[in-house]
Amino acid sequence: MVSVAEALRLVLEDLPVVGCERVVLSAARGRVLGEPVLATADIPPFRNSAMDGYAVRSEDLRGASERDPVVLRVVETVPAGAVPVRSVTSGTAIRLMTGSPVPEGADAVVRLEDARDEESAVRVAQPVAPGANIRAPGEDLQRGETVLPAGRVLRPADIGLLASLGMPIVTVRKRPRVAVVATGDELVDVGEPLAPGKIRDANTYTLAAAIAEAGGEPLQLGIVRDRPEAIRAVLRQALEADMVVTSGGVSVGKFDFVREVHRALGVREKFWGVAQKPGKPLSYGVCGRTPVFGLPGNPVSALVCFYLYVLPALRKQAGAERLFLPAAEAVAAEDISKARDLVEFVRCCLEGEPGHYQVRPTGAQSSGVLRSMSLGEALVVGPAGAAVLPAGSRVRILLLQADCASATPPF
């Protein structure tokens, strides 16, 4: 049995990264950028007005006041998208809209609300500083600078930046294909009637949803009965994917055949058993360069192990720069009981604001109570050696926000 930190280290070593593909910009949100993006031009490309107003020479308004306003002759109106044909000279102004190019001769823009329009003239009752309300060329992006690094998961603002650079096609990493297999004679699919002794398969759907949320492409291969030949046939197919995730069949029961089949198929087991709760009977190995996870069958154990190990492995395969659930500090709102000899991940609700979180367990912590994960907003990391985390003590938590990520391992 290995420690949590050692398990994570073994999972992340020597993982291959998937290749790249080109997608249209509108389909790139949430994808991992496959190469750095450099600015091909200054953005904005020209001086433009940040406001509706008037392009002026700031020296013309020196000393302007309510008692002694300055009246400037308006010689042109320039809509956004048009180009001025006149220059601003002493005693003149040009009417601009937001985004209009600033004409030659002007060094400031007076806001519309700070001026009184008099058709062919404008009255200004206060001075304006040089450069006021003007966006300089390259204020947002400068030609040649790195705008977005490879490995970034593209957000809506990133899509806008790429659009402003005129990039209709983006190079992104392919989505890792993750085969999902649930094992167990007791399982029936979600739409099937329940016979005595049977339960519905939650793991396939939970794990497929988690894989998709993490940026992977889940390949649901269905339920496999506890027969070595049946497991072998499905896992042969699963090994054609970029990653394999099974649930069930990795403990020490009479019908737990998954590890045996792994060995028969050439999976080199790197560890079996982690000093944690839930999720102790976790197995991990590689077949060639394909990572193979054998998750426990209990739904909470499977999902906790996914967040701790499969999620960062999947993100690393996808070339992402940030791999891990974000960690934070919190205060226990009540005594939190845990297993003394294991690192226990206690499902908790958050109270208060970021930086001042308090945590409270979601209720029953059985590894079969999936609702504890549905209610849970964080996992409290209960260190080995402690049987109780006292109320008022500071605890480390992992935030169950898979759309956020940290570059620093939590262990």
Number of C-alpha atoms within 10 A of each C-alpha: 14 15 15 19 14 13 22 20 13 16 22 17 10 10 16 16 18 17 14 17 13 13 16 11 17 12 11 21 15 17 24 26 27 24 16 13 19 17 20 16 17 18 20 18 17 16 19 23 27 20 20 20 24 31 33 30 25 19 16 18 21 13 13 17 13 10 8 11 17 20 21 21 18 21 15 18 19 21 16 15 11 13 13 19 10 15 18 22 16 15 15 22 31 26 25 29 23 17 21 25 24 30 22 16 16 23 20 22 29 28 20 17 11 15 18 13 17 12 8 12 17 21 17 25 18 18 18 24 15 15 14 17 22 22 21 18 16 16 13 13 21 18 14 12 13 14 18 18 15 18 21 20 27 17 13 11 10 16 20 13 17 20 14 15 19 13 15 13 15 21 20 25 25 23 24 25 22 26 26 26 25 26 26 20 14 16 20 18 15 13 8 10 11 14 9 7 8 13 17 14 21 17 27 25 17 15 26 21 14 19 27 15 15 24 23 24 19 25 19 16 16 16 22 21 16 19 16 17 13 13 22 19 12 16 24 13 12 23 21 13 18 22 26 27 27 27 26 23 25 24 21 10 8 8 15 18 21 24 21 15 20 22 13 12 14 12 21 16 17 13 17 18 18 22 20 25 22 27 25 22 23 27 23 25 24 20 17 10 13 17 28 28 24 26 29 26 26 19 27 25 25 26 25 23 22 21 21 19 23 28 22 24 24 27 25 22 25 30 27 23 18 19 24 24 25 21 21 17 17 22 21 23 19 15 14 19 16 22 18 14 14 21 23 24 23 28 28 27 20 23 15 10 8 11 9 12 18 23 29 21 24 19 15 13 21 14 20 15 15 21 15 21 22 11 14 21 21 27 23 28 20 25 20 15 12 16 16 14 20 16 15 14 14 16 18 18 27 22 20 20 12 17 12 14 20 14 12 12 16 18 12
